[in-house]
Amino acid sequence: MDHGNGTGRTDASIELLDNRVRWLLESRFATGAPRKRKFVLALVLFVLTVISTLAVGREFSVSFAQNRAPFSGMENPFAPTWKSLLHPRLLLGGIPFAFTLIGILLAHELGHFFACRYYKIDASYPYFIPAPTLIGTFGAFIRIRSPILNRKALFDVGFSGPLAGFILALPILALGVYFSKVVPGVQSNALVIFGSPPLIRFFLALFHPGVRPRDILFSPIALAAWVGLFATALNLLPIGQLDGGHIVYSVASDLHRRISIGFGAILIAMGIFFWHGWIFFAVLTGFLGFRHPQLLDRWTPLDRTRGAWAIVALIIFLLCFTPLPLSVPHP
């Protein structure tokens, strides 16, 4: 941009005006039946995700009551899920896990949604993704469909979701770990072992001092909170269009692409040495690309207060992240 004669600033101002007019026109005609249909779609996906997490959650409740690791000793780990779906009354047993997990994910997405509403940003309703996995879902997301005013708005939209989800997950995790059981050797025949990020290790040391992690049988709500922490860590990765990528772009847009590529390479390395799932996430973030929501004002720097909140975001990421989130027990 040319700062000498003001031409760059004038051209940029014209471009901003053109973008603002197009945004207003698109927002004006985006109401009505299409919006209603999208709400119905979001509602249907939400209900399906509640059902899928209830079906999985029942096994977490049953195994906890029986003092065994979830899905242990089963040739088909999805058998309990199908049984619950075929006999809906069994779904009630999955309430502790499902409602806790849905609550944390919903808090995360509503944080984004209401931040968008505050800044008059056109955003979709939260879309939940039901899935035949061991946790019953692939998470949730919202779509931003209009330009964002400035770096401050981008930071607030990006950080509001992880912050809201973390604030809700923190006391739930403490409660869940407190009510978890000490069962010697319980993890030795588990289907998978859930990793221990620093925050979980802290609560284990606080409520079960001196107990080995392999002897802890996590309660259903502790497992749901674990998923919430994992989702928070994933979203705060400073890559592309993830929440962490939004934060990095709002703080230092010039470094965003290089940081994204660098952390993508780190994910691949961790996928080789720790958990193969990181390779999948590296490929996924690369497929989504490094494009960012358009800013109407990308020149005004971020204020110091949000710079301090960026450090808080980094601390939350470090508390929730572990390079080995899932592992298979060795005999």
C-alpha positions, 0 to 999 in steps of 0.5 A, spaced: 500 500 500 502 506 498 503 511 504 506 517 500 501 520 496 494 517 499 492 513 493 493 506 496 488 509 502 483 512 497 483 505 493 482 501 499 477 506 502 473 505 495 474 497 496 471 497 503 465 501 501 464 496 495 464 490 500 460 494 505 454 495 500 455 488 497 455 485 504 448 489 506 445 487 500 447 480 501 444 480 508 438 484 506 436 478 501 438 472 506 432 472 510 426 469 509 425 461 507 432 460 506 434 462 513 428 458 516 430 451 512 437 452 515 434 453 522 431 446 521 437 443 518 441 445 524 435 443 529 435 436 525 443 435 526 442 437 533 437 432 535 441 426 531 447 428 535 444 428 541 441 421 539 448 418 537 452 421 543 446 418 548 447 411 544 455 411 546 454 415 553 450 409 555 456 404 554 460 409 558 455 409 564 454 401 564 462 400 564 463 405 569 458 402 574 461 395 572 468 397 574 471 396 567 474 400 561 469 402 556 468 397 550 473 393 553 473 385 552 468 386 546 470 384 539 465 389 536 466 396 540 460 399 536 455 393 538 453 397 545 451 403 540 447 399 535 443 396 541 441 402 544 439 405 538 435 399 537 432 399 544 431 407 545 429 406 552 436 404 553 438 411 551 437 414 558 443 411 561 447 415 556 445 422 559 451 424 563 456 423 558 451 426 552 448 432 555 455 434 558 458 433 552 453 437 548 453 442 553 460 444 552 460 444 545 454 448 545 457 453 549 463 453 544 459 454 538 454 459 542 460 463 544 462 464 536 454 465 535 453 471 540 460 474 538 457 474 531 451 477 533 454 483 537 458 485 531 452 484 526 456 479 522 452 474 518 453 467 521 449 460 521 446 457 526 451 452 530 451 445 526 452 439 530 455 433 526 453 426 528 458 420 527 459 413 528 465 414 533 467 412 540 464 419 542 458 419 537 460 426 534 465 430 530 463 436 533 460 442 531 461 449 527 458 455 525 459 458 518 461 466 517 457 468 511 459 476 511 466 480 512 468 482 519 469 489 521 476 489 524 481 485 527 478 486 534 471 483 532 475 477 528 479 476 535 473 476 539 469 471 534 475 467 534 476 467 542 469 467 544 468 460 543 474 456 546 473 461 552 466 459 553 467 452 552 473 452 557 469 456 562 464 450 562 468 444 561 473 446 567 468 445 573 465 439 570 472 436 569 474 437 576 467 434 578 468 428 573 475 427 576 473 427 583 467 422 582 472 417 578 474 411 581 480 407 583 480 401 580 487 397 579 489 395 572 483 398 569 486 401 563 490 394 561 484 391 557 481 398 555 480 399 547 483 405 547 486 410 553 485 417 553 491 421 554 492 426 560 493 433 558 496 438 564 489 440 566 487 433 567 494 431 571 492 437 575 486 434 577 488 427 578 494 429 583 489 434 587 483 428 588 487 422 587 494 423 589 499 418 588 494 413 583 497 411 577 493 414 571 492 406 568 488 405 575 483 411 574 476 409 571 474 416 569 466 417 570 462 419 564 462 426 565 469 426 566 470 423 559 465 428 556 469 434 559 476 430 556 472 431 549 471 438 551 478 439 552 480 436 546 476 440 542 478 446 545 485 444 543 484 442 536 480 449 535 486 453 538 491 450 534 494 456 530 492 454 523 488 456 517 481 458 519 481 454 526 479 459 532 487 459 533 488 461 526 483 467 527 487 469 533 494 469 530 491 473 524 488 478 528 494 479 532 499 478 526 496 477 520 503 478 516 505 471 520 499 467 519 500 463 513 507 462 515 505 460 522 500 455 519 504 452 515 509 451 520 504 448 525 501 444 520 508 441 519 509 440 527 502 436 526 505 431 521 511 430 525 507 428 531 503 424 527 509 420 525 512 420 533 506 420 537 499 419 534 497 418 527 490 422 528 495 428 527 496 427 520 489 427 518 488 433 522 494 436 518 491 434 511 484 437 513 486 443 515 491 444 509 484 442 505 480 447 508 486 452 506 489 458 509 484 463 507 481 468 512 474 471 513 474 478 509 476 484 514 473 491 512 479 494 516 485 490 516 490 495 518 488 498 525 492 494 530 489 490 536 489 493 542 493 491 548 487 488 552 486 483 547 493 482 546 493 480 553 487 475 552 491 472 546 496 470 552 490 467 556 488 463 549 495 460 549 495 458 556 488 455 555 491 451 549 497 448 553 492 446 559 488 442 554 493 439 549 497 433 549 501 430 543 498 423 545 490 424 546 489 416 544 493 410 545 492 403 545 494 399 551 500 394 551 499 387 554 
